[in-house]
């Protein structure tokens, strides 16, 4: 059992849970930072690691690049006394994520749930939501997009550099996506223990390759993103809470405005001073806004 790209990766026979003892965790993950039970489920020959904490209405949290379920630790802590909070780590890389996620939902028999997405979690999660519109009660959308970006120099330049030969060299040899872009995308200073937890799944050149694939796929996944764009109006009447960091280097006001135009029943909250990784910069505010939005939209006492 090893911790690999995107969180916990394992090989061998199916084992649903690795338990909640500190001995079952890698030495680069201090228990006090992520005090949850780590679970495993077998999907298409992959061991998918996930956490499942709390009771109540279901929230499913999807991460982006180069993060893993650890990204949502403070949000899970803030919501688990009111909601059942589930966050998984994508196995490997590529467009298979959406297929794996759909089977994950089916295997856990989640029924109705609210989906929170951010970064690559946006198109991955929205793709699955389009296949299961009756199961998705609502959407919490962080900084992301869900359409092709060909012709947009802002995204094309980033994709070409970080997804190209130079970016690949920096990522494989220096873990650049973690060591440079996580601090750049977070406006608060992250502790050495937190950065160690983000570096942990990527100990060598091979394990870092998925973080190189993702930026390349910003352009390379045009067909996948185009298909989502065409189908997205089918979700337009789902209640949506947009939580937008206003100091994100990746996703701008124009992406937020386009999402607002798609979702007719949206509420937007600008997270002042938050960067790309809103879960790090504004976890407390996110929890407050989710609880308020959920009560207002679903009229449920939680």
C-alpha positions in Angstrom: 0.0 0.0 0.0 1.5 3.3 -1.1 0.6 6.9 -1.3 0.8 8.0 -4.9 -0.4 10.6 -7.4 -3.5 12.3 -6.1 -3.6 10.7 -2.6 -3.7 7.0 -1.6 -2.9 4.6 -4.4 -2.7 0.8 -3.8 -2.3 -2.5 -5.6 -3.4 -6.0 -4.7 -6.6 -7.4 -3.3 -9.6 -5.3 -2.5 -9.7 -3.8 1.1 -12.5 -1.4 1.8 -10.8 0.5 4.7 -7.3 0.9 6.0 -8.7 1.9 9.4 -8.3 5.1 11.4 -5.1 4.4 13.4 -2.1 6.7 13.0 0.0 3.6 12.0 -2.0 3.3 8.8 -1.1 6.8 7.7 2.1 7.7 5.8 4.8 9.5 7.9 4.4 12.7 5.9 0.8 13.2 7.0 0.5 14.3 10.6 -2.6 12.9 12.2 -3.8 16.2 13.7 -4.0 17.7 10.2 -6.3 15.1 8.8 -8.1 13.3 11.6 -10.4 11.2 9.4 -10.8 7.5 8.6 -9.2 6.6 5.3 -11.3 4.3 3.2 -10.7 2.3 0.0 -13.0 1.1 -2.7 -12.2 -0.9 -5.8 -13.3 0.6 -9.1 -12.1 -0.7 -12.5 -9.1 -2.3 -10.9 -8.1 0.9 -9.2 -8.0 1.4 -5.4 -9.8 4.7 -4.9 -9.0 6.4 -1.6 -11.8 8.5 0.0 -13.0 9.9 3.3 -16.6 9.7 4.5 -17.3 11.7 7.7 -20.4 12.8 9.5 -24.1 12.2 9.0 -27.0 14.0 7.3 -27.5 15.3 3.8 -24.6 14.2 1.5 -22.0 16.6 0.2 -19.5 15.2 -2.3 -16.3 17.3 -2.6 -14.1 17.1 -5.7 -10.5 18.4 -5.9 -8.4 19.7 -8.8 -4.7 19.7 -9.6 -2.3 18.9 -7.9 -4.3 18.5 -4.7 -6.2 15.6 -3.1 -9.0 15.1 -0.5 -6.6 16.7 2.1 -7.6 20.1 0.4 -11.1 19.8 2.0 -9.9 18.9 5.5 -11.1 22.2 7.2 -14.3 22.3 5.3 -15.1 18.7 6.3 -14.3 19.6 9.9 -16.7 22.6 9.7 -19.6 20.7 8.1 -19.4 17.1 9.3 -21.7 17.8 12.3 -24.5 18.8 9.9 -23.7 16.8 6.7 -22.2 13.6 5.5 -19.0 14.8 3.9 -17.4 12.6 1.2 -14.2 13.4 -0.7 -12.2 11.1 -3.0 -8.8 11.1 -4.6 -8.8 10.5 -8.4 -6.7 7.5 -9.4 -4.1 8.1 -12.1 -5.0 10.8 -14.5 -6.9 11.6 -17.7 -10.5 11.7 -18.7 -11.2 8.4 -17.0 -11.8 10.5 -13.8 -15.4 11.2 -14.8 -16.1 7.5 -15.4 -14.5 6.5 -12.1 -16.5 9.2 -10.2 -19.8 8.0 -11.7 -19.1 4.4 -10.6 -17.9 5.7 -7.2 -21.3 7.3 -6.7 -23.1 4.2 -7.7 -21.1 1.9 -5.5 -21.6 4.0 -2.4 -25.3 4.3 -3.3 -25.3 8.0 -2.4 -28.8 8.8 -3.7 -29.3 12.6 -3.6 -26.3 14.7 -2.9 -24.8 18.2 -3.2 -21.7 18.5 -5.3 -18.8 20.9 -4.5 -16.3 21.4 -7.3 -13.2 23.5 -8.0 -10.4 23.6 -10.6 -10.5 20.3 -12.6 -13.1 19.1 -10.2 -15.5 21.5 -12.1 -15.6 19.8 -15.5 -15.1 16.3 -14.0 -18.0 16.8 -11.5 -20.3 18.7 -13.9 -19.8 15.9 -16.5 -21.1 13.4 -13.9 -23.9 15.7 -12.7 -25.1 15.8 -16.3 -25.4 12.0 -16.3 -27.2 12.0 -12.9 -29.2 15.3 -12.8 -31.9 13.8 -10.5 -29.3 12.8 -7.9 -27.6 16.2 -7.8 -29.7 18.4 -5.4 -27.5 21.4 -5.9 -24.0 22.6 -6.8 -21.3 24.5 -4.9 -18.9 25.9 -7.5 -15.5 27.3 -6.8 -13.1 28.8 -9.2 -13.4 26.7 -12.4 -14.8 26.5 -15.9 -16.6 23.9 -18.0 -16.1 24.7 -21.7 -13.2 24.7 -24.3 -10.6 27.4 -24.0 -9.1 27.2 -27.4 -8.3 30.8 -28.6 -8.0 32.2 -25.0 -4.3 33.1 -24.7 -4.6 33.2 -20.9 -5.2 29.4 -20.7 -3.4 28.4 -23.9 -0.2 30.0 -22.6 -0.4 28.2 -19.3 -1.3 24.9 -20.9 1.6 25.1 -23.4 4.2 26.0 -20.8 3.2 23.8 -17.8 1.9 21.0 -20.1 4.9 21.2 -22.4 8.6 20.1 -22.3 9.8 22.9 -19.9 6.9 22.4 -17.5 7.3 18.7 -17.6 11.0 19.0 -16.7 10.2 21.3 -13.8 7.4 19.1 -12.6 9.2 15.8 -12.8 12.5 17.0 -11.3 11.3 19.7 -8.8 7.7 18.9 -8.1 6.9 22.4 -9.5 3.2 22.2 -9.5 3.1 21.5 -5.8 6.1 23.5 -4.7 5.4 26.6 -6.8 1.7 26.7 -7.8 0.1 25.7 -4.5 1.9 28.6 -2.6 1.2 30.9 -5.5 -2.4 30.0 -5.5 -2.9 30.4 -1.7 -2.7 33.9 -0.2 -2.2 32.7 3.4 1.2 31.2 4.2 1.0 27.4 4.5 2.8 25.6 7.3 5.7 23.3 6.5 3.5 20.3 7.7 0.7 21.3 5.3 3.2 21.6 2.4 4.7 18.3 3.3 1.2 16.7 3.1 0.7 18.2 -0.4 4.2 16.9 -1.5 3.7 13.5 0.0 1.7 11.9 -2.8 4.4 12.9 -5.3 7.7 11.5 -4.0 9.4 10.8 -7.4 9.4 11.6 -11.1 6.8 9.0 -12.1 4.3 10.0 -9.5 4.4 13.6 -10.6 3.5 12.9 -14.2 -0.3 13.3 -13.6 0.3 16.9 -12.5 2.0 17.5 -15.9 -0.8 15.8 -17.8 -3.6 18.0 -16.3 -2.3 21.3 -17.6 -1.7 19.8 -21.0 -5.3 18.6 -21.0 -6.6 22.2 -20.6 -6.2 22.3 -24.4 -6.1 18.6 -25.1 -9.5 17.9 -23.6 -11.4 20.2 -26.0 -13.8 17.5 -27.0 -14.6 16.6 -23.4 -15.1 20.2 -22.4 -17.1 21.0 -25.5 -19.5 18.2 -24.7 -20.0 19.5 -21.2 -20.6 23.0 -22.6 -23.3 21.8 -24.9 -25.1 19.9 -22.2 -24.7 22.3 -19.3 -28.0 24.1 -19.9 -29.6 20.9 -18.6 -28.4 21.9 -15.1 -29.4 25.5 -15.4 -32.2 25.3 -12.9 -30.3 23.4 -10.2 -29.6 25.7 -7.3 -26.0 26.8 -7.4 -23.7 28.6 -4.9 -20.7 30.2 -6.5 -17.8 30.7 -4.1 -15.2 32.8 -6.0 -11.8 33.8 -4.8 -11.1 37.2 -6.2 -7.3 36.8 -6.2 -7.1 33.7 -8.3 -4.3 33.7 -10.9 -6.2 31.1 -13.1 -9.9 31.8 -13.2 -11.1 35.4 -13.6 -14.3 37.5 -13.4 -15.2 36.5 -17.0 -15.3 32.8 -16.1 -17.5 33.6 -13.0 -19.8 35.7 -15.1 -20.3 32.9 -17.6 -21.2 30.4 -14.9 -23.6 32.9 -13.4 -25.3 33.3 -16.8 -25.7 29.5 -17.1 -27.1 28.8 -13.6 -30.3 30.8 -13.3 -30.8 29.9 -9.6 -27.3 31.0 -8.5 -26.1 32.8 -5.5 -22.6 34.3 -5.7 -20.3 35.0 -2.8 -17.0 36.7 -3.5 -14.3 35.4 -1.1 -12.3 38.5 -0.6 -8.6 38.0 -0.7 -8.8 34.3 -1.5 -6.6 32.8 -4.2 -7.0 29.8 -6.4 -7.2 27.3 -3.6 -10.2 28.8 -1.8 -10.4 25.8 0.5 -7.1 26.9 2.1 -7.7 30.6 2.1 -11.4 30.7 3.1 -12.5 27.5 4.7 -14.4 29.1 7.6 -16.3 31.5 5.3 -17.1 28.7 2.9 -18.6 26.6 5.7 -20.7 29.6 6.8 -22.0 30.3 3.3 -22.7 26.7 2.5 -24.8 26.3 5.7 -26.7 29.5 5.0 -27.3 28.7 1.4 -28.4 25.1 2.1 -31.0 26.3 4.7 -32.3 29.0 2.4 -32.6 26.8 -0.7 -33.8 23.5 0.8 -35.6 24.9 3.9 -34.1 22.2 6.0 -33.0 22.6 9.6 -29.5 21.3 9.8 
